[in-house]
């Protein structure tokens, strides 16, 4: 069958970086500038995710590492 290549890649430098971004403690665009996140391929596909990543913890109702909340 036809082979499909990856359109875009979003890569976190470490599990800690991924957790900080996905929990809302670090903005994705700031992490990108700091080298904690790298993007490759069709950049508009990945850039569209940044607004979702920055709000993901709110969407999921997740609080990580904050006691009493």
mmCIF file of the N, C-alpha and C atoms, coordinates in Angstrom:
data_MODEL
# 
_entry.id   MODEL 
# 
loop_
_atom_site.group_PDB 
_atom_site.id 
_atom_site.type_symbol 
_atom_site.label_atom_id 
_atom_site.label_alt_id 
_atom_site.label_comp_id 
_atom_site.label_asym_id 
_atom_site.label_entity_id 
_atom_site.label_seq_id 
_atom_site.pdbx_PDB_ins_code 
_atom_site.Cartn_x 
_atom_site.Cartn_y 
_atom_site.Cartn_z 
_atom_site.occupancy 
_atom_site.B_iso_or_equiv 
_atom_site.pdbx_formal_charge 
_atom_site.auth_seq_id 
_atom_site.auth_comp_id 
_atom_site.auth_asym_id 
_atom_site.auth_atom_id 
_atom_site.pdbx_PDB_model_num 
ATOM 1   N N  . UNK A 1 1  ? 0.807  -1.185 0.000  1.00 0.00 ? 1  UNK A N  1 
ATOM 2   C CA . UNK A 1 1  ? 0.000  0.000  0.000  1.00 0.00 ? 1  UNK A CA 1 
ATOM 3   C C  . UNK A 1 1  ? 0.850  1.249  0.000  1.00 0.00 ? 1  UNK A C  1 
ATOM 4   N N  . UNK A 1 2  ? 0.212  2.390  -0.068 1.00 0.00 ? 2  UNK A N  1 
ATOM 5   C CA . UNK A 1 2  ? 0.940  3.656  -0.079 1.00 0.00 ? 2  UNK A CA 1 
ATOM 6   C C  . UNK A 1 2  ? 1.622  3.918  1.261  1.00 0.00 ? 2  UNK A C  1 
ATOM 7   N N  . UNK A 1 3  ? 2.797  4.499  1.189  1.00 0.00 ? 3  UNK A N  1 
ATOM 8   C CA . UNK A 1 3  ? 3.549  4.850  2.390  1.00 0.00 ? 3  UNK A CA 1 
ATOM 9   C C  . UNK A 1 3  ? 3.254  6.298  2.741  1.00 0.00 ? 3  UNK A C  1 
ATOM 10  N N  . UNK A 1 4  ? 2.964  6.539  3.996  1.00 0.00 ? 4  UNK A N  1 
ATOM 11  C CA . UNK A 1 4  ? 2.669  7.901  4.442  1.00 0.00 ? 4  UNK A CA 1 
ATOM 12  C C  . UNK A 1 4  ? 3.771  8.352  5.392  1.00 0.00 ? 4  UNK A C  1 
ATOM 13  N N  . UNK A 1 5  ? 4.319  9.515  5.128  1.00 0.00 ? 5  UNK A N  1 
ATOM 14  C CA . UNK A 1 5  ? 5.355  10.052 6.008  1.00 0.00 ? 5  UNK A CA 1 
ATOM 15  C C  . UNK A 1 5  ? 4.715  10.956 7.058  1.00 0.00 ? 5  UNK A C  1 
ATOM 16  N N  . UNK A 1 6  ? 5.474  11.248 8.078  1.00 0.00 ? 6  UNK A N  1 
ATOM 17  C CA . UNK A 1 6  ? 5.007  12.124 9.143  1.00 0.00 ? 6  UNK A CA 1 
ATOM 18  C C  . UNK A 1 6  ? 4.936  13.554 8.626  1.00 0.00 ? 6  UNK A C  1 
ATOM 19  N N  . UNK A 1 7  ? 3.810  14.226 8.877  1.00 0.00 ? 7  UNK A N  1 
ATOM 20  C CA . UNK A 1 7  ? 3.642  15.609 8.425  1.00 0.00 ? 7  UNK A CA 1 
ATOM 21  C C  . UNK A 1 7  ? 4.342  16.603 9.342  1.00 0.00 ? 7  UNK A C  1 
ATOM 22  N N  . UNK A 1 8  ? 4.313  16.327 10.645 1.00 0.00 ? 8  UNK A N  1 
ATOM 23  C CA . UNK A 1 8  ? 4.914  17.248 11.607 1.00 0.00 ? 8  UNK A CA 1 
ATOM 24  C C  . UNK A 1 8  ? 5.320  16.482 12.858 1.00 0.00 ? 8  UNK A C  1 
ATOM 25  N N  . UNK A 1 9  ? 6.349  16.994 13.519 1.00 0.00 ? 9  UNK A N  1 
ATOM 26  C CA . UNK A 1 9  ? 6.846  16.366 14.748 1.00 0.00 ? 9  UNK A CA 1 
ATOM 27  C C  . UNK A 1 9  ? 6.966  17.435 15.828 1.00 0.00 ? 9  UNK A C  1 
ATOM 28  N N  . UNK A 1 10 ? 6.438  17.134 16.991 1.00 0.00 ? 10 UNK A N  1 
ATOM 29  C CA . UNK A 1 10 ? 6.596  17.960 18.188 1.00 0.00 ? 10 UNK A CA 1 
ATOM 30  C C  . UNK A 1 10 ? 7.327  17.081 19.191 1.00 0.00 ? 10 UNK A C  1 
ATOM 31  N N  . UNK A 1 11 ? 8.535  17.484 19.589 1.00 0.00 ? 11 UNK A N  1 
ATOM 32  C CA . UNK A 1 11 ? 9.365  16.647 20.462 1.00 0.00 ? 11 UNK A CA 1 
ATOM 33  C C  . UNK A 1 11 ? 9.727  17.431 21.721 1.00 0.00 ? 11 UNK A C  1 
ATOM 34  N N  . UNK A 1 12 ? 9.514  16.792 22.872 1.00 0.00 ? 12 UNK A N  1 
ATOM 35  C CA . UNK A 1 12 ? 9.887  17.376 24.160 1.00 0.00 ? 12 UNK A CA 1 
ATOM 36  C C  . UNK A 1 12 ? 11.292 16.908 24.522 1.00 0.00 ? 12 UNK A C  1 
ATOM 37  N N  . UNK A 1 13 ? 12.079 17.776 25.159 1.00 0.00 ? 13 UNK A N  1 
ATOM 38  C CA . UNK A 1 13 ? 13.457 17.424 25.503 1.00 0.00 ? 13 UNK A CA 1 
ATOM 39  C C  . UNK A 1 13 ? 13.534 16.440 26.665 1.00 0.00 ? 13 UNK A C  1 
ATOM 40  N N  . UNK A 1 14 ? 12.494 16.411 27.496 1.00 0.00 ? 14 UNK A N  1 
ATOM 41  C CA . UNK A 1 14 ? 12.501 15.513 28.653 1.00 0.00 ? 14 UNK A CA 1 
ATOM 42  C C  . UNK A 1 14 ? 11.071 15.304 29.134 1.00 0.00 ? 14 UNK A C  1 
ATOM 43  N N  . UNK A 1 15 ? 10.855 14.262 29.920 1.00 0.00 ? 15 UNK A N  1 
ATOM 44  C CA . UNK A 1 15 ? 9.520  14.066 30.506 1.00 0.00 ? 15 UNK A CA 1 
ATOM 45  C C  . UNK A 1 15 ? 9.120  15.238 31.404 1.00 0.00 ? 15 UNK A C  1 
ATOM 46  N N  . UNK A 1 16 ? 10.091 15.834 32.088 1.00 0.00 ? 16 UNK A N  1 
ATOM 47  C CA . UNK A 1 16 ? 9.796  16.972 32.965 1.00 0.00 ? 16 UNK A CA 1 
ATOM 48  C C  . UNK A 1 16 ? 9.306  18.175 32.158 1.00 0.00 ? 16 UNK A C  1 
ATOM 49  N N  . UNK A 1 17 ? 9.924  18.407 31.012 1.00 0.00 ? 17 UNK A N  1 
ATOM 50  C CA . UNK A 1 17 ? 9.484  19.506 30.141 1.00 0.00 ? 17 UNK A CA 1 
ATOM 51  C C  . UNK A 1 17 ? 8.073  19.252 29.630 1.00 0.00 ? 17 UNK A C  1 
ATOM 52  N N  . UNK A 1 18 ? 7.815  18.024 29.216 1.00 0.00 ? 18 UNK A N  1 
ATOM 53  C CA . UNK A 1 18 ? 6.479  17.678 28.726 1.00 0.00 ? 18 UNK A CA 1 
ATOM 54  C C  . UNK A 1 18 ? 5.443  17.889 29.821 1.00 0.00 ? 18 UNK A C  1 
ATOM 55  N N  . UNK A 1 19 ? 5.742  17.453 31.030 1.00 0.00 ? 19 UNK A N  1 
ATOM 56  C CA . UNK A 1 19 ? 4.811  17.600 32.145 1.00 0.00 ? 19 UNK A CA 1 
ATOM 57  C C  . UNK A 1 19 ? 4.562  19.069 32.471 1.00 0.00 ? 19 UNK A C  1 
ATOM 58  N N  . UNK A 1 20 ? 5.610  19.883 32.455 1.00 0.00 ? 20 UNK A N  1 
ATOM 59  C CA . UNK A 1 20 ? 5.456  21.312 32.743 1.00 0.00 ? 20 UNK A CA 1 
ATOM 60  C C  . UNK A 1 20 ? 4.564  21.985 31.706 1.00 0.00 ? 20 UNK A C  1 
ATOM 61  N N  . UNK A 1 21 ? 4.723  21.623 30.451 1.00 0.00 ? 21 UNK A N  1 
ATOM 62  C CA . UNK A 1 21 ? 3.917  22.223 29.387 1.00 0.00 ? 21 UNK A CA 1 
ATOM 63  C C  . UNK A 1 21 ? 2.486  21.706 29.434 1.00 0.00 ? 21 UNK A C  1 
ATOM 64  N N  . UNK A 1 22 ? 2.329  20.402 29.556 1.00 0.00 ? 22 UNK A N  1 
ATOM 65  C CA . UNK A 1 22 ? 0.989  19.813 29.540 1.00 0.00 ? 22 UNK A CA 1 
ATOM 66  C C  . UNK A 1 22 ? 0.182  20.160 30.783 1.00 0.00 ? 22 UNK A C  1 
ATOM 67  N N  . UNK A 1 23 ? 0.856  20.488 31.881 1.00 0.00 ? 23 UNK A N  1 
ATOM 68  C CA . UNK A 1 23 ? 0.144  20.855 33.109 1.00 0.00 ? 23 UNK A CA 1 
ATOM 69  C C  . UNK A 1 23 ? -0.101 22.357 33.202 1.00 0.00 ? 23 UNK A C  1 
ATOM 70  N N  . UNK A 1 24 ? 0.396  23.119 32.232 1.00 0.00 ? 24 UNK A N  1 
ATOM 71  C CA . UNK A 1 24 ? 0.161  24.554 32.213 1.00 0.00 ? 24 UNK A CA 1 
ATOM 72  C C  . UNK A 1 24 ? 1.150  25.372 33.016 1.00 0.00 ? 24 UNK A C  1 
ATOM 73  N N  . UNK A 1 25 ? 2.199  24.752 33.541 1.00 0.00 ? 25 UNK A N  1 
ATOM 74  C CA . UNK A 1 25 ? 3.189  25.488 34.324 1.00 0.00 ? 25 UNK A CA 1 
ATOM 75  C C  . UNK A 1 25 ? 4.192  26.225 33.442 1.00 0.00 ? 25 UNK A C  1 
ATOM 76  N N  . UNK A 1 26 ? 4.282  25.845 32.190 1.00 0.00 ? 26 UNK A N  1 
ATOM 77  C CA . UNK A 1 26 ? 5.221  26.467 31.244 1.00 0.00 ? 26 UNK A CA 1 
ATOM 78  C C  . UNK A 1 26 ? 4.502  26.654 29.919 1.00 0.00 ? 26 UNK A C  1 
ATOM 79  N N  . UNK A 1 27 ? 4.578  27.846 29.354 1.00 0.00 ? 27 UNK A N  1 
ATOM 80  C CA . UNK A 1 27 ? 3.961  28.094 28.056 1.00 0.00 ? 27 UNK A CA 1 
ATOM 81  C C  . UNK A 1 27 ? 4.761  27.388 26.970 1.00 0.00 ? 27 UNK A C  1 
ATOM 82  N N  . UNK A 1 28 ? 4.053  26.812 26.013 1.00 0.00 ? 28 UNK A N  1 
ATOM 83  C CA . UNK A 1 28 ? 4.704  26.057 24.945 1.00 0.00 ? 28 UNK A CA 1 
ATOM 84  C C  . UNK A 1 28 ? 5.658  26.927 24.137 1.00 0.00 ? 28 UNK A C  1 
ATOM 85  N N  . UNK A 1 29 ? 5.278  28.147 23.848 1.00 0.00 ? 29 UNK A N  1 
ATOM 86  C CA . UNK A 1 29 ? 6.134  29.016 23.038 1.00 0.00 ? 29 UNK A CA 1 
ATOM 87  C C  . UNK A 1 29 ? 7.405  29.397 23.804 1.00 0.00 ? 29 UNK A C  1 
ATOM 88  N N  . UNK A 1 30 ? 7.315  29.540 25.119 1.00 0.00 ? 30 UNK A N  1 
ATOM 89  C CA . UNK A 1 30 ? 8.500  29.822 25.939 1.00 0.00 ? 30 UNK A CA 1 
ATOM 90  C C  . UNK A 1 30 ? 9.415  28.600 25.946 1.00 0.00 ? 30 UNK A C  1 
ATOM 91  N N  . UNK A 1 31 ? 8.829  27.421 26.085 1.00 0.00 ? 31 UNK A N  1 
ATOM 92  C CA . UNK A 1 31 ? 9.613  26.184 26.059 1.00 0.00 ? 31 UNK A CA 1 
ATOM 93  C C  . UNK A 1 31 ? 10.298 25.999 24.708 1.00 0.00 ? 31 UNK A C  1 
ATOM 94  N N  . UNK A 1 32 ? 9.635  26.399 23.638 1.00 0.00 ? 32 UNK A N  1 
ATOM 95  C CA . UNK A 1 32 ? 10.236 26.322 22.306 1.00 0.00 ? 32 UNK A CA 1 
ATOM 96  C C  . UNK A 1 32 ? 11.471 27.211 22.242 1.00 0.00 ? 32 UNK A C  1 
ATOM 97  N N  . UNK A 1 33 ? 11.354 28.432 22.734 1.00 0.00 ? 33 UNK A N  1 
ATOM 98  C CA . UNK A 1 33 ? 12.485 29.358 22.738 1.00 0.00 ? 33 UNK A CA 1 
ATOM 99  C C  . UNK A 1 33 ? 13.638 28.882 23.604 1.00 0.00 ? 33 UNK A C  1 
ATOM 100 N N  . UNK A 1 34 ? 13.321 28.143 24.667 1.00 0.00 ? 34 UNK A N  1 
ATOM 101 C CA . UNK A 1 34 ? 14.347 27.637 25.579 1.00 0.00 ? 34 UNK A CA 1 
ATOM 102 C C  . UNK A 1 34 ? 14.943 26.312 25.103 1.00 0.00 ? 34 UNK A C  1 
ATOM 103 N N  . UNK A 1 35 ? 14.426 25.770 24.007 1.00 0.00 ? 35 UNK A N  1 
ATOM 104 C CA . UNK A 1 35 ? 14.942 24.507 23.484 1.00 0.00 ? 35 UNK A CA 1 
ATOM 105 C C  . UNK A 1 35 ? 14.373 23.274 24.159 1.00 0.00 ? 35 UNK A C  1 
ATOM 106 N N  . UNK A 1 36 ? 13.346 23.447 24.986 1.00 0.00 ? 36 UNK A N  1 
ATOM 107 C CA . UNK A 1 36 ? 12.724 22.312 25.666 1.00 0.00 ? 36 UNK A CA 1 
ATOM 108 C C  . UNK A 1 36 ? 11.749 21.574 24.753 1.00 0.00 ? 36 UNK A C  1 
ATOM 109 N N  . UNK A 1 37 ? 11.366 22.234 23.668 1.00 0.00 ? 37 UNK A N  1 
ATOM 110 C CA . UNK A 1 37 ? 10.473 21.662 22.665 1.00 0.00 ? 37 UNK A CA 1 
ATOM 111 C C  . UNK A 1 37 ? 11.090 21.948 21.304 1.00 0.00 ? 37 UNK A C  1 
ATOM 112 N N  . UNK A 1 38 ? 11.058 20.971 20.423 1.00 0.00 ? 38 UNK A N  1 
ATOM 113 C CA . UNK A 1 38 ? 11.488 21.202 19.047 1.00 0.00 ? 38 UNK A CA 1 
ATOM 114 C C  . UNK A 1 38 ? 10.350 20.805 18.120 1.00 0.00 ? 38 UNK A C  1 
ATOM 115 N N  . UNK A 1 39 ? 10.269 21.499 17.001 1.00 0.00 ? 39 UNK A N  1 
ATOM 116 C CA . UNK A 1 39 ? 9.247  21.193 16.012 1.00 0.00 ? 39 UNK A CA 1 
ATOM 117 C C  . UNK A 1 39 ? 9.915  20.999 14.663 1.00 0.00 ? 39 UNK A C  1 
ATOM 118 N N  . UNK A 1 40 ? 9.331  20.125 13.851 1.00 0.00 ? 40 UNK A N  1 
ATOM 119 C CA . UNK A 1 40 ? 9.864  19.855 12.519 1.00 0.00 ? 40 UNK A CA 1 
ATOM 120 C C  . UNK A 1 40 ? 8.710  19.498 11.595 1.00 0.00 ? 40 UNK A C  1 
ATOM 121 N N  . UNK A 1 41 ? 8.931  19.649 10.316 1.00 0.00 ? 41 UNK A N  1 
ATOM 122 C CA . UNK A 1 41 ? 7.902  19.302 9.341  1.00 0.00 ? 41 UNK A CA 1 
ATOM 123 C C  . UNK A 1 41 ? 7.046  20.500 8.991  1.00 0.00 ? 41 UNK A C  1 
ATOM 124 N N  . UNK A 1 42 ? 5.752  20.265 8.827  1.00 0.00 ? 42 UNK A N  1 
ATOM 125 C CA . UNK A 1 42 ? 4.816  21.334 8.485  1.00 0.00 ? 42 UNK A CA 1 
ATOM 126 C C  . UNK A 1 42 ? 4.524  22.145 9.746  1.00 0.00 ? 42 UNK A C  1 
ATOM 127 N N  . UNK A 1 43 ? 5.283  23.195 9.932  1.00 0.00 ? 43 UNK A N  1 
ATOM 128 C CA . UNK A 1 43 ? 5.227  23.976 11.166 1.00 0.00 ? 43 UNK A CA 1 
ATOM 129 C C  . UNK A 1 43 ? 3.844  24.526 11.498 1.00 0.00 ? 43 UNK A C  1 
ATOM 130 N N  . UNK A 1 44 ? 3.038  24.964 10.532 1.00 0.00 ? 44 UNK A N  1 
ATOM 131 C CA . UNK A 1 44 ? 1.704  25.449 10.902 1.00 0.00 ? 44 UNK A CA 1 
ATOM 132 C C  . UNK A 1 44 ? 0.853  24.397 11.626 1.00 0.00 ? 44 UNK A C  1 
ATOM 133 N N  . UNK A 1 45 ? 1.060  23.127 11.318 1.00 0.00 ? 45 UNK A N  1 
ATOM 134 C CA . UNK A 1 45 ? 0.318  22.073 12.019 1.00 0.00 ? 45 UNK A CA 1 
ATOM 135 C C  . UNK A 1 45 ? 0.683  22.043 13.496 1.00 0.00 ? 45 UNK A C  1 
ATOM 136 N N  . UNK A 1 46 ? 1.966  22.171 13.792 1.00 0.00 ? 46 UNK A N  1 
ATOM 137 C CA . UNK A 1 46 ? 2.429  22.122 15.177 1.00 0.00 ? 46 UNK A CA 1 
ATOM 138 C C  . UNK A 1 46 ? 2.118  23.428 15.894 1.00 0.00 ? 46 UNK A C  1 
ATOM 139 N N  . UNK A 1 47 ? 2.313  24.555 15.226 1.00 0.00 ? 47 UNK A N  1 
ATOM 140 C CA . UNK A 1 47 ? 2.054  25.846 15.857 1.00 0.00 ? 47 UNK A CA 1 
ATOM 141 C C  . UNK A 1 47 ? 0.600  25.976 16.286 1.00 0.00 ? 47 UNK A C  1 
ATOM 142 N N  . UNK A 1 48 ? -0.302 25.362 15.540 1.00 0.00 ? 48 UNK A N  1 
ATOM 143 C CA . UNK A 1 48 ? -1.708 25.376 15.921 1.00 0.00 ? 48 UNK A CA 1 
ATOM 144 C C  . UNK A 1 48 ? -1.962 24.650 17.230 1.00 0.00 ? 48 UNK A C  1 
ATOM 145 N N  . UNK A 1 49 ? -1.076 23.738 17.585 1.00 0.00 ? 49 UNK A N  1 
ATOM 146 C CA . UNK A 1 49 ? -1.215 23.005 18.847 1.00 0.00 ? 49 UNK A CA 1 
ATOM 147 C C  . UNK A 1 49 ? -0.829 23.839 20.060 1.00 0.00 ? 49 UNK A C  1 
ATOM 148 N N  . UNK A 1 50 ? -0.027 24.873 19.870 1.00 0.00 ? 50 UNK A N  1 
ATOM 149 C CA . UNK A 1 50 ? 0.476  25.639 21.008 1.00 0.00 ? 50 UNK A CA 1 
ATOM 150 C C  . UNK A 1 50 ? -0.653 26.236 21.836 1.00 0.00 ? 50 UNK A C  1 
ATOM 151 N N  . UNK A 1 51 ? -1.674 26.770 21.194 1.00 0.00 ? 51 UNK A N  1 
ATOM 152 C CA . UNK A 1 51 ? -2.782 27.334 21.974 1.00 0.00 ? 51 UNK A CA 1 
ATOM 153 C C  . UNK A 1 51 ? -3.516 26.241 22.740 1.00 0.00 ? 51 UNK A C  1 
ATOM 154 N N  . UNK A 1 52 ? -3.596 25.056 22.159 1.00 0.00 ? 52 UNK A N  1 
ATOM 155 C CA . UNK A 1 52 ? -4.228 23.928 22.856 1.00 0.00 ? 52 UNK A CA 1 
ATOM 156 C C  . UNK A 1 52 ? -3.345 23.470 24.014 1.00 0.00 ? 52 UNK A C  1 
ATOM 157 N N  . UNK A 1 53 ? -2.046 23.348 23.785 1.00 0.00 ? 53 UNK A N  1 
ATOM 158 C CA . UNK A 1 53 ? -1.132 22.915 24.848 1.00 0.00 ? 53 UNK A CA 1 
ATOM 159 C C  . UNK A 1 53 ? -1.169 23.872 26.034 1.00 0.00 ? 53 UNK A C  1 
ATOM 160 N N  . UNK A 1 54 ? -1.237 25.175 25.743 1.00 0.00 ? 54 UNK A N  1 
ATOM 161 C CA . UNK A 1 54 ? -1.254 26.162 26.817 1.00 0.00 ? 54 UNK A CA 1 
ATOM 162 C C  . UNK A 1 54 ? -2.536 26.110 27.640 1.00 0.00 ? 54 UNK A C  1 
ATOM 163 N N  . UNK A 1 55 ? -3.595 25.513 27.107 1.00 0.00 ? 55 UNK A N  1 
ATOM 164 C CA . UNK A 1 55 ? -4.873 25.426 27.820 1.00 0.00 ? 55 UNK A CA 1 
ATOM 165 C C  . UNK A 1 55 ? -5.239 23.996 28.217 1.00 0.00 ? 55 UNK A C  1 
ATOM 166 N N  . UNK A 1 56 ? -4.390 23.045 27.907 1.00 0.00 ? 56 UNK A N  1 
ATOM 167 C CA . UNK A 1 56 ? -4.723 21.639 28.095 1.00 0.00 ? 56 UNK A CA 1 
ATOM 168 C C  . UNK A 1 56 ? -5.084 21.302 29.534 1.00 0.00 ? 56 UNK A C  1 
ATOM 169 N N  . UNK A 1 57 ? -4.324 21.797 30.495 1.00 0.00 ? 57 UNK A N  1 
ATOM 170 C CA . UNK A 1 57 ? -4.630 21.467 31.889 1.00 0.00 ? 57 UNK A CA 1 
ATOM 171 C C  . UNK A 1 57 ? -6.001 22.008 32.281 1.00 0.00 ? 57 UNK A C  1 
ATOM 172 N N  . UNK A 1 58 ? -6.378 23.167 31.743 1.00 0.00 ? 58 UNK A N  1 
ATOM 173 C CA . UNK A 1 58 ? -7.705 23.725 32.031 1.00 0.00 ? 58 UNK A CA 1 
ATOM 174 C C  . UNK A 1 58 ? -8.788 22.858 31.393 1.00 0.00 ? 58 UNK A C  1 
ATOM 175 N N  . UNK A 1 59 ? -8.569 22.439 30.127 1.00 0.00 ? 59 UNK A N  1 
ATOM 176 C CA . UNK A 1 59 ? -9.547 21.593 29.443 1.00 0.00 ? 59 UNK A CA 1 
ATOM 177 C C  . UNK A 1 59 ? -9.773 20.291 30.197 1.00 0.00 ? 59 UNK A C  1 
ATOM 178 N N  . UNK A 1 60 ? -8.690 19.717 30.696 1.00 0.00 ? 60 UNK A N  1 
ATOM 179 C CA . UNK A 1 60 ? -8.772 18.423 31.371 1.00 0.00 ? 60 UNK A CA 1 
ATOM 180 C C  . UNK A 1 60 ? -9.088 18.546 32.856 1.00 0.00 ? 60 UNK A C  1 
ATOM 181 N N  . UNK A 1 61 ? -9.017 19.757 33.394 1.00 0.00 ? 61 UNK A N  1 
ATOM 182 C CA . UNK A 1 61 ? -9.248 19.945 34.822 1.00 0.00 ? 61 UNK A CA 1 
ATOM 183 C C  . UNK A 1 61 ? -8.151 19.328 35.662 1.00 0.00 ? 61 UNK A C  1 
ATOM 184 N N  . UNK A 1 62 ? -6.917 19.385 35.155 1.00 0.00 ? 62 UNK A N  1 
ATOM 185 C CA . UNK A 1 62 ? -5.785 18.738 35.810 1.00 0.00 ? 62 UNK A CA 1 
ATOM 186 C C  . UNK A 1 62 ? -4.953 19.769 36.550 1.00 0.00 ? 62 UNK A C  1 
ATOM 187 N N  . UNK A 1 63 ? -4.604 19.444 37.791 1.00 0.00 ? 63 UNK A N  1 
ATOM 188 C CA . UNK A 1 63 ? -3.658 20.235 38.558 1.00 0.00 ? 63 UNK A CA 1 
ATOM 189 C C  . UNK A 1 63 ? -2.580 19.279 39.030 1.00 0.00 ? 63 UNK A C  1 
ATOM 190 N N  . UNK A 1 64 ? -1.347 19.552 38.652 1.00 0.00 ? 64 UNK A N  1 
ATOM 191 C CA . UNK A 1 64 ? -0.245 18.661 38.995 1.00 0.00 ? 64 UNK A CA 1 
ATOM 192 C C  . UNK A 1 64 ? 0.714  19.395 39.919 1.00 0.00 ? 64 UNK A C  1 
ATOM 193 N N  . UNK A 1 65 ? 1.019  18.774 41.037 1.00 0.00 ? 65 UNK A N  1 
ATOM 194 C CA . UNK A 1 65 ? 2.017  19.317 41.943 1.00 0.00 ? 65 UNK A CA 1 
ATOM 195 C C  . UNK A 1 65 ? 1.531  20.442 42.833 1.00 0.00 ? 65 UNK A C  1 
ATOM 196 N N  . UNK A 1 66 ? 0.244  20.697 42.891 1.00 0.00 ? 66 UNK A N  1 
ATOM 197 C CA . UNK A 1 66 ? -0.278 21.735 43.763 1.00 0.00 ? 66 UNK A CA 1 
ATOM 198 C C  . UNK A 1 66 ? -1.201 21.094 44.780 1.00 0.00 ? 66 UNK A C  1 
ATOM 199 N N  . UNK A 1 67 ? -0.769 21.074 46.029 1.00 0.00 ? 67 UNK A N  1 
ATOM 200 C CA . UNK A 1 67 ? -1.561 20.459 47.087 1.00 0.00 ? 67 UNK A CA 1 
ATOM 201 C C  . UNK A 1 67 ? -2.677 21.397 47.518 1.00 0.00 ? 67 UNK A C  1 
ATOM 202 N N  . UNK A 1 68 ? -3.795 20.810 47.853 1.00 0.00 ? 68 UNK A N  1 
ATOM 203 C CA . UNK A 1 68 ? -4.901 21.579 48.385 1.00 0.00 ? 68 UNK A CA 1 
ATOM 204 C C  . UNK A 1 68 ? -5.758 22.259 47.343 1.00 0.00 ? 68 UNK A C  1 
ATOM 205 N N  . UNK A 1 69 ? -5.507 22.005 46.079 1.00 0.00 ? 69 UNK A N  1 
ATOM 206 C CA . UNK A 1 69 ? -6.322 22.626 45.026 1.00 0.00 ? 69 UNK A CA 1 
ATOM 207 C C  . UNK A 1 69 ? -7.030 21.569 44.233 1.00 0.00 ? 69 UNK A C  1 
# 
